[in-house]
Amino acid sequence: MADREVDQQLVERVQRGDKHAFDLLVTKYQRKLGRLISRFVRDSAEAEDVTQDAFIKAYRALPGFRGESAFYTWLYRIGINTAKNHLLANKRRPQINTSFDTEDAESFEDASLLREVSTPENELTSKQVVNAVQTSLQQLPEDLRSALTLREIEGLSYEEIASVMNCPVGTVRSRIFRAREAVAENLRPLLETSKNNRW
């Protein structure tokens, strides 16, 4: 049975009053949603609270969920909106954290290649690139930043992003293209690439 079908069955069980089914959905998506929210809310304790709030909102909204999109796409939309509302309530601008965590590092297939080229010069350049990417992301308008984060960091498809952001797929493609161009423009001096090459 496909993942989406399993989620739909769990959602239907929740809609019939089975609270344990919602616990299963929380267990399944808590880490993923927490990682997404932590891209916007940097403080880990706050991100945990916002994640919890997003699940509470999802639980309350589940009676109206009709399955027109995948459950996790719907949940991600709630998570992003909850994070944005949290930041607005605290009068802060969303900031994206692009650093890799231990799980990312362990799953990286070519990690041995990274160790081989770990010289002080390369490490300095890498830190500069990471800082330039983070700065570029923070300077992007919120719609571009969200689209790029969902695509490049969360790995969602264009269709899933369109559903999360509630806009046409063409708009998603345009936002991602513009966001990538803006980031590339800031990286060109560091990577010594011409305008014809993005990276």
ZIQUI-V884414 format. One record per backbone hydrogen bond with DSSP energy under -0.5 kcal/mol. NH is the residue of the N-H (numbers start at 1). CO is the residue of the C=O. Records with the same first field share a line. If there is no record, write none. Layout:
NH: CO / CO
This chain:
6: 2
7: 3
8: 4
9: 5
10: 6
11: 7
12: 8
13: 9
14: 10
15: 11
16: 12
17: 14
18: 13
19: 17
21: 18
22: 18
23: 19
24: 20
25: 21
26: 22
27: 23
28: 24
29: 25
30: 26
33: 29
34: 30
35: 31
36: 32
37: 33
38: 34
39: 35 / 36
40: 37
41: 37
42: 40
47: 43
48: 44
49: 45
50: 46
51: 47
52: 48
53: 49
54: 50
55: 51
56: 52
57: 53
58: 54
59: 55
60: 56
61: 57
62: 58
64: 61
65: 62
74: 70
75: 71
76: 72
77: 73
78: 74
79: 75
80: 76
81: 77
82: 78
83: 79
84: 80
85: 81
86: 82
87: 83
88: 84
89: 85
90: 86
91: 88
92: 87
95: 40
98: 96
105: 101
106: 102
107: 103
108: 104 / 105
109: 107
111: 108
113: 110
114: 110
115: 111
116: 112
117: 113
118: 115
119: 117
123: 119
124: 120
125: 121
126: 122
127: 123
128: 124
129: 125
130: 126
131: 127
132: 128
133: 129
134: 130
135: 131
136: 132
137: 133
138: 134
139: 135
140: 136 / 137
144: 141
145: 141
146: 142
147: 143
148: 144
149: 145
150: 146
151: 147
152: 148
153: 148 / 149
154: 149
156: 150
161: 157
162: 158
163: 159
164: 160
165: 161
166: 162
167: 162
172: 168
173: 169
174: 170
175: 171
176: 172
177: 173
178: 174
179: 175
180: 176
181: 177
182: 178
183: 179
184: 180
185: 181
186: 182
187: 183
188: 184
191: 187
192: 188
193: 188
197: 194
